[in-house]
Amino acid sequence: MPTSIITIKNKLDSHLGDTLTVVAQVGRKKVTKRRGVLKETFPAVFVVDLDQHQNNFKRVSYSYIDLLTRNIALKFDDEAEA
């Protein structure tokens, strides 16, 4: 698990364009899974273009803090977990 926001951003920069699954904690015992493509990274957030067959909206953005605090987890198709 990366320990700083800069480390997280650098790791995500190397995965731009890769397909991934975002697993997000949305409640006490509720989890959502969304598949998409890592589209862009910005200084504070990153953007995932979602698969339109499984989701009602086109894209979603998450903060690097969400990864740092483990509110979300990313699973890339080419590796176990980011």
C-alpha positions, 0 to 999 in steps of 0.5 A: 500500500503506497504511503503518500499521495505523490506515490499513489499519483505516480503509480496511477500515471503508469496505468493511464489507459488501463482497464480496472475495477473500482471497489468503493465502500458506500455504506456500513456494509455496502460495496459498489464495483465499477469497471472502467478505464483510467482516463486522467490524473490531476494533482488531487483527483483521478478520472475513470471512464466507466463501462456504459453497459454496467453504469448509468453515468459516463465517468467518475472521479476519486481523490487520492485520499480515498485510496490512502484511507482505503475507502476505495480499492483499485484492481487493474486487469494486469495485476492483483491490486493497486 
